[in-house]
Amino acid sequence: MKMLGIDYGDRYVGFSECDDEEILAYPLESVRVKSMREAISAAEKIAVRDGVKLLVIGLPLMPDGTEGERASKTRAFGRVLSGVTGIPVEYYDERLTTVQAEEYLSEGGVKKKDMKKYTDKLSAQIILTDYMNAAKARRR
């Protein structure tokens, strides 16, 4: 099933997708946004264009696993996006994905000043990959 991974932020939204067989997630793009409305429009455009059947949105939990204000904003984004597209939403813990993405980029030789171009879409890829791996583990 085609899934869209989303790393939602106030200024940038990163997107990733997986193949129909749910084997590989890959980064798509990062979009600079000024509002939730712009973020929803960008996500809807990609989801409809690519025939996505599930939206996987990274949920920014606090270090202790509880939800704070950022998680509430993310859930609101997901509710509206699902309502607009008719596509179901799953949330997945995104703690430390940005750090992980920056480490990958640094190891790959990307300069610190250039990282922002890649960080959000790579974070979305990590979120989607982790979600797919957890779903496969639950099915075993």
N, C-alpha and C positions, 0 to 999 in steps of 0.2 A: 504494500500500500504506500502510495506517495505521501510523505510527511514534510511539513515545513517547520524547521526549527527557528525559533525567534529569541534573540537577546534584546529585550525591550529596555530602552533608556530614554531619558528626557530629551537628549540631544542627538543620539545616534541609535539606530535599530539595526542589528545584524541579522542576516537571514542565511539559512542553510537548508538543503534538501537531502533526501535520500532517494535511492533507486526504488523501483517498485517491489523488489524482493527484500528490501530492508537490510541489505548487506553493508552498504557504504553510504555514509553521510559526507557531503562536500559543501564547502562554503560557497555562497552565492554572491552576496553583496552587502555593503553597509550603506545605510541611507541617513543623511543628516535631516533631522526633523525639528520643527519649532513647536509642535503641539501633538497631543494624542491623536487628534483628527488626522494630521499628516501621516502619523505612524500607521494608523488604521488603513488609510487610503493606500499606502505603499504595500502593506501586508496583503490587503485584499487583491490588489492588482497582481501580485506574484502568485497568490493562492489560486485565483481564478485562471490565470494564464497557464499555469502548470498542472492543473487538475488535482490539486492537493486534497486529500481525504481526512487529514488530521493535522491540527496545529499543536506543536509542542513548544510551550513558552517557558523559558527559564524563570524560576521563582526565586527571588533574592531573599533568602532566609537570613536571620541573624545568626551569629556564630553558635548560639545555643540551640538553634533549630526553630525558634519561634518566628512569627511573622510580625514585621513592623510596617511602617508607613509605605515604604517602597514596595513591599509585597502587596499591600492593599491597592496601590496604583496599578501594579502589574495585573492583578486579578480583574480590576475594572477594565483595563485594556483588553484582556482576554474575553470578558463577557460581551463587550461591545463588538469586538472583532467576530466572535462566533455568531452573534445576532445578525451582523451585516452579511456575513458569508454563508451562514447555515452550516459551517464546518465545526465539528466538535473540537474542544480544547482539552489538552492535558497539560498539567504544570509539572515541572521537574526542577529539583533543587539545583540551583546554579552557583552555589557557594564556591568561590575560588576559581571559577572558569576563566575570569579575566586574567588572574595571576598565571594560571596554567597557559593560556594563550600567549601572554607576553613572554613566558619562559620559552615556549616553542619558537617564537619569532626571534628571540635573542639568540637561541642556539642555532637558528638558521641564518644568522648574520644580518638580520634586519636592524637598522639603526633605530635608536630610541625615538628620534624625531619622526620616523616614518611608520612607527608601529600602529598609530591610531587608524591608519587606512585599512589595516588588516584585523585588528583586535576584535572588533564586534562580530564580524562574520565568522572568525575562527572560534570565538566563544559560542556562537550559535551552533557551529558544527560539533563542538564538544558536548553541548547540552543534548543535541539530537543523538549523537553517538552513545552517550551514557544512557539516555532514555531507551534506545533500541536494545542495548546490552541488558539493561534491567528487565525489559519486557521479555526478552528471550530466556533469561534466567528463570522468570516466573512461570513460563510455559513448560519448563523441563520437569 
